[in-house]
Amino acid sequence: MALYLIGDVQGCDAALGQLLGKINFSPSRDTLFLLGDLVNRGPDSLAVLRRLRAYGASARCLLGNHDLHLLALAHGARDPHRLDTLTSVLQDPDRQGLLQWLSQQSMALCEHIGGEPVLMVHAGVLPSWTLAQTLDLAAEVEAVLRGAELPAFLHQMYGNQPVRWQDNLVGMERLRVIVNALTRLRFCTAQGEMEFVTKNSAAAAPPGFMPWFDVPGRQTAHVTVAFGHWSTLGCLSRPRLMALDTGCVWGGALSAVRIDGDGARELIQVPCPAAQNPDMSGD
């Protein structure tokens, strides 16, 4: 059995199909872990959702900011962005079934591979959060996404405040910080203050900020963390870190990492034929 971690698909179903063919993916034998942003900006978000839903437990998916945007659009909590490519999903006869499936996906996942934990998030982890705390906080948001409070939550989800985590946060402020960290984070300060404007490479950190994974004393530094979201960062592989958004939808590649039981990694990539206008606004 092999495990495959896959970066941001963003509606590029042709590239996803090509990648799965290249790795000879078998739902009866292999497990896919998709690191969020399954949909939007690419040409066929509907096909991506149908494909992944059909794989059942063999495709375990994280929710990224674009996936939450789709849910917000569907519930009237967000206006369409000029680069959105979600109409086919919203107008599909099986819209409700697809959106229900999407809302059941995860905010964070942890899988033990070769006896070592691999924490998977879409964007990042705040430096003060431990592995256990990250999973617990993700579960708080998942419970809301899967329950009757979903519409009300989506109408209050957006915003940059608070910019820092505090254990005594409650209500929507608490949930918003969790969502922002897990689906939007790139840069933060050593104290965990988040910055959401800069979308350039890690070398372009604003004064006083740094990539979240380079914060000294980060509580998950001893755990392998895999994430997507940051296409201008590209593919990054360190002993305890994997970044897998290689900008498929922007003319880059769709990337997967195969991890075997002994922890060995293999990078597999396919070019994406569906390059869009590389306007990263709303990313």
C-alpha positions in Angstrom: 0.0 0.0 0.0 1.2 3.5 -0.9 0.1 6.9 0.4 0.1 9.9 -1.9 0.0 13.5 -0.9 -1.3 15.8 -3.6 -1.0 19.6 -3.8 -3.7 22.1 -4.9 -5.8 20.7 -7.8 -8.0 23.8 -8.1 -10.4 22.3 -10.7 -7.7 20.9 -13.0 -9.3 17.5 -13.4 -7.3 16.6 -16.6 -4.0 17.1 -14.7 -5.3 15.1 -11.8 -6.3 12.3 -14.1 -2.9 12.3 -15.7 -1.2 12.3 -12.3 -3.2 9.4 -11.1 -2.4 7.5 -14.3 1.2 8.2 -13.8 1.3 6.8 -10.3 -1.0 3.9 -11.4 -3.4 4.8 -8.6 -5.7 2.0 -7.4 -8.5 2.9 -5.0 -8.4 -0.7 -3.6 -4.7 -0.5 -2.8 -3.7 3.2 -2.4 -4.8 6.2 -0.4 -4.8 9.8 -1.7 -4.4 12.7 0.7 -5.4 16.0 -1.1 -4.1 19.1 0.7 -7.0 21.4 -0.1 -8.2 23.8 -2.8 -9.8 21.0 -4.7 -11.8 23.5 -6.7 -11.8 26.9 -8.4 -9.8 28.9 -11.0 -9.3 25.7 -13.1 -11.6 24.5 -15.8 -13.5 21.6 -14.3 -14.1 21.8 -10.6 -17.3 19.7 -11.0 -15.3 16.7 -12.4 -12.8 17.0 -9.6 -15.5 16.7 -7.0 -17.2 13.9 -8.7 -14.0 12.0 -9.1 -12.8 12.3 -5.5 -16.3 11.6 -4.1 -16.4 8.4 -6.1 -13.1 7.2 -4.6 -14.7 7.0 -1.2 -12.3 6.4 1.7 -9.4 6.1 -0.7 -9.4 9.9 -1.2 -9.1 11.9 2.0 -9.4 15.6 1.4 -8.6 18.8 3.2 -10.6 21.9 2.8 -8.7 24.9 1.5 -9.8 28.6 1.2 -11.3 28.0 -2.3 -13.3 25.0 -1.0 -14.7 27.1 1.8 -15.4 29.9 -0.8 -17.5 27.5 -2.8 -19.6 26.6 0.3 -19.9 30.3 1.1 -21.1 31.0 -2.4 -23.7 28.2 -2.2 -25.1 29.6 1.0 -25.2 33.2 -0.2 -22.4 34.3 2.3 -20.0 35.4 -0.4 -20.1 37.2 -3.8 -18.4 35.5 -6.7 -14.9 36.6 -7.5 -14.2 37.6 -11.1 -11.9 34.6 -11.6 -14.2 32.0 -10.1 -14.9 28.9 -12.2 -17.6 27.4 -9.9 -20.7 27.8 -12.0 -20.8 24.2 -13.1 -20.9 23.0 -9.6 -23.5 25.5 -8.4 -25.8 24.7 -11.3 -25.3 20.9 -11.3 -28.4 18.8 -10.5 -26.4 17.0 -7.9 -25.2 20.3 -6.3 -26.6 19.5 -2.9 -25.0 16.1 -2.8 -21.6 17.4 -3.9 -21.7 20.3 -1.4 -22.7 17.9 1.4 -19.8 15.7 0.6 -17.5 18.7 0.5 -18.6 20.0 3.9 -17.7 16.6 5.4 -14.1 16.9 4.5 -11.3 17.7 7.0 -9.5 20.8 8.2 -6.5 18.9 9.3 -5.4 15.2 9.1 -2.6 13.2 10.7 -1.4 9.9 9.4 1.4 7.8 10.9 3.8 6.7 8.2 6.7 4.5 9.1 5.8 5.0 12.7 6.1 8.8 12.4 3.2 11.3 12.3 2.6 13.4 9.3 0.4 16.4 9.9 -1.5 17.7 6.9 -3.0 21.1 6.6 -3.9 23.3 3.7 -1.9 26.4 4.6 -0.2 26.4 7.9 0.0 25.9 11.7 0.5 28.6 14.2 3.8 28.3 16.1 2.2 27.9 19.5 0.0 25.0 18.4 1.0 21.4 19.1 0.1 18.5 16.9 -2.7 17.4 19.3 -4.0 21.0 19.6 -4.0 21.5 15.9 -6.2 18.4 15.4 -8.5 19.4 18.2 -9.0 22.9 16.9 -9.5 21.6 13.4 -12.2 19.3 14.8 -14.0 22.3 16.3 -14.4 23.8 12.8 -15.3 20.5 11.3 -18.2 20.0 13.7 -19.7 23.4 12.6 -19.2 22.6 8.9 -21.0 19.3 9.3 -23.9 20.7 11.4 -27.0 22.9 11.3 -24.9 26.0 12.1 -23.1 25.9 8.8 -25.0 28.8 7.0 -24.6 31.1 10.0 -20.9 30.2 10.3 -20.2 30.9 6.7 -21.8 34.4 6.9 -19.4 35.3 9.7 -16.3 33.4 8.7 -14.5 36.0 6.7 -12.2 38.6 8.2 -8.6 39.1 9.4 -9.4 39.6 13.1 -8.2 38.5 15.5 -4.7 38.2 14.1 -3.3 36.1 17.0 -4.4 33.0 18.7 -5.4 33.1 22.4 -6.6 30.1 24.3 -9.5 32.0 25.8 -11.0 33.0 22.4 -14.6 31.9 22.1 -17.3 31.9 19.4 -16.7 33.2 15.9 -13.4 34.9 16.9 -12.1 31.5 17.9 -13.3 29.7 14.8 -12.1 32.5 12.5 -8.5 32.3 13.8 -8.5 28.6 13.3 -9.9 28.8 9.8 -7.4 31.6 8.9 -4.4 29.7 10.2 -5.3 26.4 8.6 -6.4 27.8 5.2 -4.8 31.2 4.6 -1.5 31.4 6.7 1.8 32.2 5.0 3.6 34.7 7.2 3.5 35.4 10.9 5.6 36.9 13.6 7.5 35.0 16.3 4.5 35.7 18.5 2.1 34.2 16.0 0.6 37.4 14.6 -0.7 36.5 11.1 -0.3 38.6 7.9 -2.6 38.0 5.0 -1.6 40.5 2.4 1.7 39.2 1.1 1.5 36.3 -1.3 5.0 36.3 -2.7 7.8 33.8 -2.1 9.2 33.1 1.4 12.0 35.6 0.7 9.5 38.4 0.5 8.4 38.4 4.1 7.2 41.8 5.4 9.4 43.4 8.1 8.9 41.6 11.4 7.3 38.5 9.7 8.6 35.2 8.5 7.2 32.0 6.9 5.2 30.3 9.6 7.3 27.1 9.3 10.5 29.1 10.1 9.4 30.5 13.4 11.9 29.6 16.1 10.4 27.2 18.7 7.4 26.2 16.6 5.7 23.5 18.5 5.2 21.2 15.5 8.9 21.4 14.4 9.4 17.8 15.5 6.5 16.6 13.3 6.5 16.3 9.5 4.0 18.9 8.2 2.7 18.7 4.7 0.8 21.7 3.2 -0.2 23.4 0.0 -1.7 26.9 -0.6 1.6 28.7 -1.3 2.1 28.4 -5.1 4.9 31.1 -5.1 6.8 29.0 -2.6 6.8 26.0 -4.9 7.8 22.5 -4.0 9.7 22.5 -0.7 11.1 19.3 0.8 12.8 19.3 4.2 13.2 16.4 6.6 10.1 17.7 8.6 8.4 19.8 5.9 6.7 19.3 2.6 5.1 22.1 0.5 3.2 20.8 -2.5 1.3 23.6 -4.2 3.3 24.0 -7.4 0.9 26.3 -9.2 -0.8 23.8 -11.5 -3.6 26.2 -12.3 -1.1 29.0 -12.9 0.8 27.1 -15.5 3.0 25.1 -13.2 2.7 21.4 -12.3 0.5 19.2 -10.2 2.6 17.5 -7.6 2.3 14.4 -5.5 4.6 12.8 -3.0 4.5 9.1 -2.6 5.5 8.0 1.0 6.2 4.3 1.6 6.0 2.5 4.9 9.7 3.2 5.6 9.1 6.9 5.2 10.9 7.2 1.8 9.5 10.0 -0.4 9.2 10.2 -4.1 8.1 13.3 -6.0 5.8 12.8 -9.0 4.7 15.7 -11.2 2.7 16.4 -14.3 2.4 19.7 -16.2 -0.9 21.4 -16.2 -2.4 22.2 -19.6 -5.0 24.6 -18.2 -2.9 27.6 -17.2 -5.0 30.5 -16.0 -4.3 34.2 -15.7 -1.7 34.3 -12.8 -3.7 36.9 -10.9 -3.3 35.7 -7.3 -5.9 38.1 -5.8 -8.4 36.2 -3.7 -6.0 33.3 -3.3 
